[in-house]
Every structure is written in structure tokens, then in C-alpha cells.
Amino acid sequence: MDLMIRIFGEGKDLNALNMGCRALVMYIIMLLFIRISGSRTFGKKTTFDNIIVITIGALLSRVVVGASAFIPTVTAGFVLVMAHRVLAWASLHHKWIDRIIKGPERILYKQGIVEQQNLDKSLMSKGDLMESVRINGNLNNLEVIKEARLERSGEISIIKKE
């Protein structure tokens, strides 16, 4: 037990070795959590997925700096990862849950018409739309675009006219 305390420290009085060892253990636990949560969590970068990344990072960092006890904090992280997985599964099988969790997609521009109501709902200006057209569509005007859509990930997709 004395060896464990020397390696991992105790309380908030930690040295570099203690924090380094704690960080390594938390890294291994996070790899396990990623496997449980699913790799889509870190690949898709939707708001739904970003919430778990930020929350788990903030929670588990408390163990590294000695601000929270190891077992209860890791348990809380595990519960969050499992809740995320259950919600992801439920959203896969139930459209209404999917819409609540991930939100709707919105058409911002279609066939020559700027959908101002959808821009307003998305808190976007026409200038924001044009910026996305230039960046994502590599275009400088709306006339050559069939559709611009705010996707659920927050990205704006551009479909060019044929």
C-alpha cells in the first residue's frame, strides 16, 4: 500500500511522478471508455458527441490533479459513457429521440431562394451563408448552387447545380 501511495500520491499534495502516473492510468481508462462509447463519439464531432468528450475530460482530469477520489470519479465517468451509448442506440432506433438529441437539419438556400426563416433559426446572417459557400463550395455566388443546408453537425453542405 505504501508503494501505491508513493507512486500515485494521496490527496491534493501531488508531485510530478504522482500526476504522471495518474494521467497514464486515466489515459488507459479513457481508451476503455472510447471503446465502450464507440469510436463515432470522437469521429463525428456532433454536439451530442462533443458533450460527452468535454464532460468526461473535465470529470476525469479531477483524478489526475487529486481534486476528486479515484473510484467515485471513474464510476461517474463510466455512467456518463453508458448513458451516452444508450442514447446513441435509442436515437438510432427512434427518430423522435434522434431529433431531440441531434436537432434538425435546415435548408438555408434552395433553387434561388434564401430561406431567411431558417437562417434566423440558425442564428446566421446571409454573410455567414456566403462565407460557407466560399469555404465549403469553393464558389463566390449563390446562382450556381442548387442547395445549401445546415447539417445536424453544424457544418454547412453545398450542392452545386448540375
Solvent accessible surface area in square Angstrom, and as a share of the most:
residue,aa,sasa,rsa
1,M,181,0.81
2,D,94,0.49
3,L,106,0.53
4,M,103,0.46
5,I,64,0.32
6,R,156,0.57
7,I,53,0.27
8,F,55,0.23
9,G,14,0.14
10,E,116,0.52
11,G,45,0.43
12,K,152,0.64
13,D,134,0.70
14,L,31,0.16
15,N,85,0.44
16,A,90,0.70
17,L,108,0.54
18,N,7,0.04
19,M,70,0.31
20,G,42,0.41
21,C,30,0.18
22,R,32,0.12
23,A,43,0.33
24,L,108,0.54
25,V,43,0.25
26,M,8,0.04
27,Y,132,0.50
28,I,103,0.52
29,I,25,0.13
30,M,42,0.19
31,L,84,0.42
32,L,102,0.51
33,F,6,0.03
34,I,40,0.20
35,R,166,0.61
36,I,41,0.21
37,S,7,0.05
38,G,15,0.15
39,S,74,0.47
40,R,71,0.26
41,T,1,0.01
42,F,64,0.27
43,G,59,0.56
44,K,121,0.51
45,K,102,0.43
46,T,15,0.09
47,T,91,0.53
48,F,17,0.07
49,D,0,0.00
50,N,53,0.27
51,I,105,0.53
52,I,12,0.06
53,V,45,0.26
54,I,123,0.62
55,T,52,0.30
56,I,3,0.01
57,G,39,0.38
58,A,61,0.47
59,L,39,0.20
60,L,6,0.03
61,S,54,0.35
62,R,110,0.40
63,V,1,0.01
64,V,29,0.17
65,V,73,0.42
66,G,9,0.09
67,A,35,0.27
68,S,32,0.21
69,A,65,0.51
70,F,83,0.35
71,I,122,0.62
72,P,85,0.54
73,T,8,0.05
74,V,24,0.14
75,T,71,0.42
76,A,40,0.31
77,G,0,0.00
78,F,85,0.35
79,V,89,0.51
80,L,63,0.31
81,V,4,0.02
82,M,71,0.32
83,A,47,0.36
84,H,9,0.04
85,R,111,0.41
86,V,89,0.51
87,L,81,0.40
88,A,21,0.16
89,W,148,0.52
90,A,13,0.10
91,S,6,0.04
92,L,137,0.68
93,H,102,0.46
94,H,80,0.36
95,K,176,0.75
96,W,166,0.58
97,I,28,0.14
98,D,18,0.09
99,R,150,0.55
100,I,131,0.66
101,I,39,0.20
102,K,40,0.17
103,G,19,0.18
104,P,48,0.30
105,E,80,0.36
106,R,60,0.22
107,I,44,0.22
108,L,0,0.00
109,Y,8,0.03
110,K,79,0.34
111,Q,112,0.50
112,G,53,0.51
113,I,110,0.56
114,V,40,0.23
115,E,60,0.27
116,Q,94,0.42
117,Q,127,0.56
118,N,32,0.17
119,L,0,0.00
120,D,81,0.42
121,K,113,0.48
122,S,21,0.13
123,L,167,0.83
124,M,28,0.13
125,S,57,0.37
126,K,104,0.44
127,G,46,0.44
128,D,59,0.31
129,L,0,0.00
130,M,34,0.15
131,E,84,0.38
132,S,16,0.10
133,V,0,0.00
134,R,111,0.41
135,I,124,0.63
136,N,76,0.39
137,G,4,0.04
138,N,134,0.69
139,L,38,0.19
140,N,114,0.58
141,N,68,0.35
142,L,21,0.10
143,E,133,0.60
144,V,67,0.39
145,I,0,0.00
146,K,86,0.37
147,E,12,0.06
148,A,0,0.00
149,R,51,0.19
150,L,27,0.14
151,E,53,0.24
152,R,88,0.32
153,S,44,0.28
154,G,52,0.50
155,E,111,0.50
156,I,16,0.08
157,S,38,0.25
158,I,31,0.16
159,I,84,0.43
160,K,106,0.45
161,K,106,0.45
162,E,212,0.95
